[in-house]
């Protein structure tokens, strides 16, 4: 945890303060990392959100059918995905995908003396490696969350229009009925925070690796476990703080 | 151009140019321990410009630690290290950068950046620390690769190279910025005898022609005597012996003689365990 906080402090320094001292941020590398991380994760995020969307719609419709208003399934899908499910699911998927990959990549570089070689070449590893990767994750997790949202809601839409005989227009109207602007920025804000957690925990674990291949394996596992726990805890705290 | 204090071409624009024979590295009374286990116990040594200093010693006796301290990768517990007349032990990381651009390091494994090609590995310091044109950088990369005999391997990635080739690319990268000091950590490990001789000639040539100071940590005694202007033996955290290759050869110190002749029997213990063997087997009762 201390390593994550220290990396967060270094990240802010190399992103905000150091550019004024002439140390440029490697934005082109950040864009390359965003493509590497984001594009490859798209199918997984799509599938997970879609399947959860279908499952949630059937479950909710089953409950609502007892009380009558089945068309309100759309309302649950809209608020549920925008505010809650899509940021959470995408965050968890990215913990396993990007967080593990970052920890393994940086950890392997540390074990192979690549980080020491960078330092010996007067290149700070946080500026050179971590800042572009974290920027890439911070950019792509919200973008993936947005697409995940659409996929999850599309899954619910297919259930509602295909199995429950709800018209597309009614699904759309009911989906928007309870939704507030606040839900959209809360969902967006959560996705940025979860992206930060995935990136910082993954990179922080990688930078801390000791003891060869075993250390890399341990760091990769820790990155996934810690970031999932932190994402779920952060989600809980934010939901309680913002809606109660 | 990326960092704040770039210079237009490697090796130029320095106002503290050293003459051959001037002290370029000074270590004074260095102490370093890990987890309470002392590794270096008061090491002092000077390295002069243009000189090749070979650091010898058994494994675990502090050679690599001393190297890491000299390149600023770690700080000593106490003592002072000066590079180019500047005390690096009290410097912040960013203050060290202009000094780090003046030396190169060849790591034991080569430590190549695995996600980059051979050419990108060598050009990275040039792209980051100079504002040289891409075409000039490409020419410098070819020149450095030719020096280590790997000019045709520019577009390969490190995974496609043998251990010895990685080492040679690591050397080409270390000399990319035409450094004034080069640190070598076990340059002979993984190299065949012919390539080792080539690297030895390169080390000697850099010192004689360009006044580059070389600090070589090695176990290869034949190579060590071939390249060294001066040799030190680190033993038990101290400098046990220091001198020219002739002085070292003629020394009657039994530890030094055992080490340079590679004898199994002698004062350097094979077994590092401190407990009595019989007691360890039978228990302390």
Interface residues (C-beta under 8 A of the other chain):
Chain A: X21 X22 X23 X24 X108 X109 X112 X113 X114 X116 X117 X118 X119 X120 X121 X122 X123 X124
Chain B: X2 X3 X4 X5 X68 X71 X72 X73 X93 X94 X96 X97 X98 X100 X101 X103 X104 X105 X107 X108 X109 X111 X112 X113 X114 X124 X125 X128 X129
